[in-house]
Amino acid sequence: MMEKNYNVIGIMSGTSLDGIDLAHVFLKKTAEKWTYEIVESETVPYSTEWITRLKSAIGFSPEQLHILNVDYTWLLAEVINDFIDRHNLEAIDAVCSHGHTILHQPQNGITLQIGNLPLLSGLVQQNIVCDFRVQDVELGGQGAPLVPIGDQLLFLEYDYCLNLGGFSNVSFEYRDQRIAFDISPVNTVLNFYANSMGLDYDDKGQFAQSGNCNEAMLNALNALPFYRMPFPKSLGFEFVRDTVLPLMEEFEIPVADKLHTFITHVAFQTAAALPKKEGKMLVSGGGVYNEYLILKIREYLPDMDIRIPDAKTIEYKEALIFALLGVLKLRGEINVLASVTGAQNNHSSGQIYYI
């Protein structure tokens, strides 16, 4: 039986701006089965200056975006080099990096993830696999979500794989093919309101739980046209900035009530998105630590066996899967599914920069 092992680093930066996730991963393929081990992992938080720049970038000119892209590539190189040095990592096959999404408008043929410049391979002296979304958008796809092929290859025993990050997304087998799509904003909105109270986040959802559900706001959120769209579909921060926050700001109610109502909205939409309401569901992402959110999801899905994995998989599942996407690209194998993104065909996406 042929085995192939890969020693790689997966890197992800999400829309919630928690920081840069790095995961040192051993991937093994034996026959047709992939297995993984997350060895070293950490999140490097952004400085206040970088948070401000990344939040503001959506309004930048092309010249400003270019400068940001170069600066972010240098920042990423510094973070990667420090991670490699501190953990004494050797014989790395590749660094597989998502970059950070600044623009995502697939309907206009636009997606931009900064930090994916060829410069990166020289700065870290490692093979780089990156920029996984652009090709899919060029092929008519949404460019997102990209994680589902990792769900299919690494977590097939689950009926559903739900990720609760800046946005929530789900993947599952449907009519003999993998289906995945974004469900709703999550931490992008919850953290916005926690920040307005001087908090980095609402610890365990305690502040939200202390509030009350505003039925008028809940109904207005649930009535947004996005939720009636068929999959595949994806969300970017523009949806939060231009649609969700303006709607919520129309309601002059306490912040605790807004948080409570939005968590109820997320739970409702999570349940509504699933074609069957029973089975086994893996839940990962930072939103897992919002105990009130998990409680509400369980309320809306009482017959679902909700499984929360080990801490490394919770926190670094996306970095793990981008490591896998990079390895699949190196192997010349499909790493993006047309059934998920709506592209013209399955394809092997990303750029490889060899040292």
Secondary structure, DSSP 8 states (H G I E B T S, - for coil): --EEEEEEEEEEE-TT---EEEEEEEEEEETTEEEEEEEEEEEE---HHHHHHHHHGGG--HHHHHHHHHHHHHHHHHHHHHHHHHTT--S--EEEEEEEEEEEEGGGTEEEEET--THHHHHHTS-EEE--SHHHHHTTS-----THHHHHHH-TTSSEEEEESSEEEEEEEETTEEEEEEEEE-HHHHHHHHHHTT-SS-GGGHHHHTS---HHHHHHHHT-GGGGS-SS----HHHIIIIIHHHHHTS---HHHHHHHHHHHHHHHHHHH-SSS-EEEEEESGGGG-HHHHHHHHHH-TTEEEE---HHHHHHHHHHHHHHHHHHHHTT---B-HHHH--SS-B---EEE--
